[in-house]
Amino acid sequence: MKLVKGAYEVGDVKLLDVANQYGTPVYIYHAEKMAEQLNKLKQAFSEVNLKIKYAAKALTNISILKFLCNQGIGVDTVSIQEVKIALQAGFKTEDILYTPNCVSYQEIQEAIKLGVMINIDNISILEQFGHEYHSSIPVCIRLNPHIMAGGNSKISTGHIDSKFGISVLQMRHLQRVIKSNNINVIGLHVHTGSDILDADVFLKGAEIVFEVAQEFDNLQFIDFGSGFKVAYREGDVTTDINLLGKRITKAFKEFCKSYGRELELWFEPGKYLVSESGYLLVKTNVIKTTPATVFAGVNSGMNHLIRPMLYEGYHDMVNVSNPNGTSRIYSVVGYICETDTLGFDRKLNEVREGDIIAIKNAGAYGYSMASNYNSRLRPAEVLIINKKAHLIRKADTMEDILRNQIALDF
Ligand SMILES: *Cc1c(COP(=O)(O)O)cnc(C)c1O
């Protein structure tokens, strides 16, 4: 987002023009920014056989999936519905990884029928799978290396109490299930959480997987999941992708040598690819001054962007319709009947009623976590690509709210 001649632009499109054309609230994404992130990742790992599987749950709009599919990457899905959207978006079955947690065995069978790569994170499911398919369907195993990592306990998945993955401490049990059913394990997977800053954490996870991997003869890839931290505000420290690339590449090459074969190295970035490409534009309904605070009340809230309330996600904001106003401090709050503070004590150019505020880092886990709470309508989504804005999802209407409801005749 750049300030050009008094107007904020993304990919040479004025944000205010998008707000005027499509109304507010509206989600806006910038395709070229996603491609830029993708290229940074590819370059950092240019010396290994890298495969990127976009974590679809971050932003699941079919046009976004089509755009990323056209970039030549694969996709990581966590539900059978995401598998189906990915197939519709054009991903080939062999480029789709299905990484569910606590789903029914029937859902896994359905994914196998669709022909995608299965990632199993539970011994009981693996036993059922083994009894039915033996070595006929290759699988990936999701391990839990028990590393505490990530920005917030709610987004950390590798620790001892986590429900994700098969514990590395259960290796003997796991091997017994694999051997007795002749299961063909071709990949190992770890994903230790989100917002991981430190290359050491990834390396620690990697070292544990490399050790375990020696007990599997038929591996084709190792999947290091994701969790790269992106910038949420000016000057924010982020995962140093180049440093991570250097260190993981070195460790991975050494591992491949001792393993005796070149394997593929997979990552499943969600946030890293799409977070910074997204903006949620909201309109200020009211300014409310209380004895303690000046509130800017906007036409959105936890129904459209729940990250601040769910796990203290930080979203920088800019007043795009008064870029030269005097800076003042505001608490930006939503219109939902809950305490849905989008940003505490934010310095913004003077916010007047009617002003449009752009909420940054709204590409990942924004729309994909949106709901109709308070019977509010979910916003439209717009993709900026080649300097043009395209509608990629219409805003909800009242019919959408009522669609599956059944009004009984009393
Ligand atoms: C959510 C998730 C990701 C993506 O995480 P980000 O922090 O958005 O990059 C990757 N892999 C799995 C298995 C996930 O559940």
The ligand as an ORCA input file, in Angstrom:
! r2SCAN-3c Opt
* xyz 0 1
  C      -2.561    -23.789      9.102
  C      -1.593    -24.720      8.550
  C      -0.543    -24.253      7.720
  C      -0.329    -22.792      7.412
  O       0.147    -22.056      8.488
  P       0.558    -20.529      8.303
  O       1.015    -20.077      9.636
  O      -0.653    -19.781      7.823
  O       1.627    -20.463      7.279
  C       0.297    -25.204      7.183
  N       0.154    -26.525      7.441
  C      -0.840    -27.003      8.224
  C      -0.958    -28.456      8.443
  C      -1.732    -26.121      8.811
  O      -2.700    -26.602      9.598
*
